[in-house]
Amino acid sequence: MSAQTQEPRIPRRRAPIAITIGVVALLIIAFFVFVGLYADVLWFDQLGFLNVLTTEWIARLVLFLIGFLAMAVPVWASIQIAYRTRPVYAKLNSQLDRYQEVFEPLRRLAMYGIPVVLGIFAGVSASSRWELTLTWLNRTPFGTNDEQFNFDVGFFVFELPFYRSIVGFASAVVLLSLLLVIATNYLYGSIRVSGREVVISKSARIQIAVTAGLYLLLQGISIWFDQYATVTENSTLMTGAGYTDVNAVIPGRQILAAIAVGVAILFLITALIGRWRLPLVGTALLIVSSLIIGSLYPWIIQRFQVDPSARSLEAPYIERSIDATRAAYGVDDIETIPFEAKTDAEPGALREDAETTANIRLMDPLVISPAFQQLEQFRQYYQFPDALDVDRYEIDGATQDTVVAVRDLQLAGLGDAETWFNSHIVYTHGYGLVAAAGNQRSVDGQPVFLQSGIPSTGSLGEFEPRVYFGEDSPAYSIVGAPEGADPVELDYPAGGESEQQTQTTFEGDGGPKLDNVFTKLVYALKFQSEQIFLSDAVNDDSQILYDRDPIERVKKVAPYLTLDSDTYPSVVDGRIVWIVDGYTLTDQYPYSNKVSMSEAIADSETLPQSLPFDEVNYIRNSVKATVDAYDGSVKLYAWDDEDPILQTWQKIFPATIEPMTEMSGDLLSHVRYPADLFKMQRAVLGRYHVTDPGSFYSREDAWTTPKDPTAGANTTLLQPPYYLTMQMPGQDAPSYSLYSTFIPEARGDQSRNVLRGYLAVDADAGATDGEKAEGYGKLRLLTLPEDDNVPGPGQVQAKFNSDPTVSQSLNLLKQGQSDVINGNLLTVPVGGGLLYVQPVYVKSTGNTSYPVLQKVLVAFGDQIAFQDTLDLALDVLFGGDSGAEAGDNEVDPGAEPTPPPAEGGEPTTPIAPSDEVQALLNEAKVALQNKQAALAEGDWAAYGAADAQLAEIIAQLIQLTAPASEQAGQ
């Protein structure tokens, strides 16, 4: 061979490499998807709710396949029929020839790829409707019929949405098939445009006409279903069919449905006889009819018949809406009580309300959290929530309202010690529940703790104090160890100068076990932490705890529930448990008014939030759930077992919900009426307390919830409802209750802040095993007469702020760079009228300070009082003797407050003031009284002299009470 002869190059085969890379990438993605799914299986299985997950997965998978086939098969068949019936020798123009040349190499891919892609989208869409499908398959009748069509309410809640969804899906399939049929026939010459003439082959005519006929038939069915939807559609006046709907819209939709079916028949006839004139004329008739019958005629009826006589013509339909709305929100059995509120504070007026007076809450759970943090945090790695919760306990035979919170972990407090090992192995749980009496205060204005300290001690008895599952627990913790191994989890600090710590080992069943290499790998990938796989602290007895927020846990095991925005901890049967309220909702209850839930529950305590199901017109507190703070176990109890929506879900997820009879008496004693449900009901009752259709139409007596007077003058936040133990008119004894107030609805810029209504519900579920208290959930509405201008919360707050005596006292409290904080303004029906009570806190501007209760404001009618204790303030307000004692009656208003304890220390014992200090305090009291008297009389010379004397006394007090070191430095 010649020297220049070269061996031929072997071309690289890149296709197999690309395919291999693609396959590997798909396998990696599939493995990560599998890891997530397998972790879910382990989590649900450990909790005992695996059937919830598998039922949802199976439903989604089946619906995906149905949706995929229901879309892909008709689309594929339509394309195949159009292609196979194409004319073989069709004369095409040059442009179509070029289209075919480009399309032909991709024809097979398109004919299969287009149906597959559309099928995937349809399958995903269908799988998202798994809840709608399962509730239709397991639907439960409501036992109540609507007023217009006389169908069971269950038809509108469960059936109509499902049927309309099916028709909508089928319409989309047929319409896409029709478009692809037309495109295929045009591409292959079955449809030709020659000048103004359109030539369609016989096969194309038949296929197009049949497909168009099916589409119009589906539109006729859809229009027929639309008439039923009128009873759940909103109007400016109400929800549901009004006069125009009943007499024009519903008959019009029936006629349009018949016309659509008739036009569909004309298209089917065209498939046989080949004439397009009839179906085209029919289609034009349908369009014109929809404009005239569907839009113009109802407008004429509304404008020229209804509007001039709306009050009388709409009356029967308004009455339907009133009855349905009150039933759907559970306020149809409300007891309305006319209330002639007294406004004169007479001596002894509270004698008959002594028990209510003794339980008036002074500790504001939104204000005193810093006091819990400073007095009970003990270590920087503990924390308390910003908003505390309220509960009640039986102590020494009497019910005691309390403010409660759990001492949870705060890993950010570890600082430089926040390593992986510390964050996930050592610091695994919070410790203890702290409870303070709601109606009491210490001498220095601090909370009176009923349960506190580490280890936890107090009046609540012995209970498991460890909190592995809380609102602020770490993302995940790894707990558990072999028997006999040294514990590594921090249990609690032992205190003392040695800074000793007590260790423990989790002994419950709280999470999936990490007992093999594969499970460790799964969770290492899930949490993106190789330490889970490599650490020697993870052993075969380890468990991983995650998804630890109580609301999140309940939401996962009961996806059909909408949960209350607040959960609260209680000591129940020797354990700390979180109690969560669950709601079943719908927006398809006929004639019931729709309310935005996110707006209704928003107030100064609960900020607006995004909800997946917002516009609702039916709500039931159907489930009470508990989450054990130690092992995270979730229990669901059927609280309202007569709710058809809950009964339907019980069929779908059998054995996941226990009957209410399984609830212990101890648990029932802490169950309360949920606040979000109450807020929804008060939003409805603002208008629907009126049962006369004429008055309702005119909105003569519409109410609204007052703005929170403590949130500032320009606030738009509503005043929240408050839990109190009190006795409403119509009750034989006080009970744990939830209340709110109403003022007249604003008209333009005018708003009168006077009380028109007072709504309260009995929130006490009793304390008998498996038996709900008879009075629980009873709503009572006190209606005040129009001519009785009892001041509302805004007026009372304004009076407090503008009163000169109060202002002077507050200015004195503000001396020394202190902030004055107004607590919640409570309204209590006592003494034949309505008593306002507001605690006033003082907070130093230092970093480690916290609010302490210093004063109490009270008002009854136009009279107010401002004293150191509620007991004293009531006596002053009611002519020297209120006739009852408040919870702080044992506090000596003249006692010297104690300084706050150091971090981790115990409160010091109060030290009695020296004789010299006490003498100066007495002089200061007299000077303050002289100053206030001079202000009231307008004697500015005497006012200035008294003010100068008070300043001199304060300076002497500061010098006497200063630390010795400071005095020496001077």
KALIN-V471987 format. One line per field, one symbol per residue. ss: DSSP state (a for helix, b for strand, c for the rest). phi: phi as a letter, one per 20 degrees, with the letter a starting at -180 (. if undefined). psi: psi as a letter, one per 20 degrees, with the letter a starting at -180 (. if undefined). A space follows every 10 residues. Layout:
ss->???
phi->???
psi->???
//
This chain:
ss->cccccccccc cccaaaaaaa aaaaaaaaaa aaaaaaaaaa aaaaaaacca aaaaaaaaaa aaaaaaaaaa aaaaaaaaaa aaaacccccc cccaaaaaaa aaaaccaaaa aaaaaaaaaa aaaaaaacca aaaaaaaccc ccccbccccc cbaaaaaaaa aaaaaaaaaa aaaaaaaaaa aaaaaaaccc bbbbccbbbb caaaaaaaaa aaaaaaaaaa aaaaaaaaaa aacbccccbc ccaaaaaaaa aaaaaaaaaa aaaaaaaaaa aaacccaaaa aaaaaaaaaa aaaaaaaaaa aaaaaaaaaa aaacaaaaaa aaaaaaaacc ccccbbbbbc cbcccccccc aaaaaaaacc ccccccccaa aaaaaacccc cbbcccccbb bbbbbccbbb bbbbbbcbbc aaaaaaacca aaaaaacccb bcbbbbbccc ccccccccbb bbccccbbcc cccbcbbccc cccccbbbbc ccccccccbb bbbbbccccb bbbbcccccc cbbcccaaaa aaaaaacccc aaaacccccc ccbbbbccca aaaaaaaccc cbbccccbbb bbccbbbbbb bbbbbbcccc ccccbbaaaa cccccccccc ccccbbcbbb bbbbbbbbcc cccbbbbbcc cccaaaaaaa aacccccbba aaccaaaacc ccccaaaaaa aaaaaaaacc ccaaaaaacc ccbbccbcaa accccccbcc cbbbbbcccc ccccbbbbbb bbbbccbccb cccbbbbbbb bbcccccbcc bcccccccbb bbbbcccccc bcaaaaaaaa aacaaaaaaa aaaacccbbb bbbbbbbbbb ccbbbbbbbb bbbbcccccc cbbbbbbbbb ccbbbbbcca aaaaaaaccc cccccccccc cccccccccc cccccccccc ccccaaaaaa aaaaaaaaaa aaaaaaacca aaaaaaaaaa aaaaaaaaaa accaaaaaac
phi->.ffefdfffe ffeeffffff ffffffffff ffffgfffff fffffffncf ffffffffff ffffffffff efffffffff ffffefffdf edefffgfgf ffegfdgfff fdffgfffff ffffffffef fffffffdgc femcdfeedm efggffedeg gfffffffff ffffffffff fffffffdnf ccdcmedddc ffffffffff ffffffffff ffffffffff eceecfeado feffffdcff ffffffffff ffffffffff feendeffff ffffffffff fffecffgff gffddegfcf gefegffffg ffffffffem dfdfeecfce ffceeegmfe gfdfffffdf fdeefedegg ffffecfmcf edbcffdedd bbceclncfd fcdcaeeefc ffffmfeeef fffcdeedbe bnddccffdc begenefeee bancffcqee nebfefdecb fcfggbcdcn bffnfffcff eaffnnfflf cddbcfdedd agedebffff fgffffelcf ffeefffecf efcddblefg ffffffecfe eeeffcdceb eclmcecedc edddcbddfg mefecfffff efbfedfgce dfcdfccbbb eecddccffe dmfdcdcffd feffffgfff ffdfmedeff fefffffffd fcffffffff fffffgdefe degffffelf cfdbfffffe eofdfdefff fcebebdegn debfbfcccb cccfffdmee beecfcbcdb cfdeenbdgm cfgfegnfec cedeffedef fegffffffg feffffffff fffffnlddd deffeeccec mmbcedccfc dccfeffdeb fcfdbcecbb medcbbcfcf fffffffdmn bfnbdefdfe eefefefeff ffgnedgefg dfffffffff ffffffffff ffffffemef ffffffffff ffffffffff efggffffff
psi->qqhipqqppo qpnhghgggg ggggghhggh ghghggghhg ggghghijkh hgghgggggg gghggggghh ggghgggggg ghghjqphkp oqrhghgggh hhhghjgggg hhgghgghhg ghggghhikh ggghhghkqp qhjpqrhgik qqhhghghgg hgghgggggh ggggghgggh gggghghjjh pqoncjpopp rgghgggggg ghggghghhg gghghhhhih ijqqrhgrpr paggghiggg hghgghgggg hghhhhhhhh hgijpigghg ghgghggghh gghhggghgg gggiggghkh gghighhhhg ggggghghjk jhjqopopon pqipnqpjhj gikghggijp phooiihjgh ggghhjggqi jrrqqhorrq aqqopkjqpo pqpqqqnrqn hhihcijmrg gghiggniqr oqpppqphjr qrhjjrqoph parorpqbij aproipnhor hkqrgqqorq qqpiqpqipp gqpiarhikq qpqrppjani rqqmjrhghg gghhhgjloi hhhhpiioai jqqpprmipg hhghhhimii qpqqipqqqq ooljqpqppp pqqprqjkpp jppppohhhh ipaihoqpqp qhngoqkpqp mhppqqopig ijqppppngn iiohgghghh hgmqjipqqh iipqhgghii qrpqghghhg hhhgihhjip iphghghilh lprrpqqoii jqhjqjpqpq qqpqoroqpi qhqqqprprr rqrqppocip pomqphqopq qojojakppj opqhipjppp oppqqhjomp qrhgggghgg hiphgggggh hhhiqklqqp ppapoqppnr kjbopppoqp qppqjqhjrq pqphrppqqo cjqrqorhqh ghhgggglkh ohirprikii pohjqpqqqq qrpirqqqpp ppqrhgghgh gghhgghggh ghghghijnh ghghghgggg hhggghgghh jqqhhghhh.
//
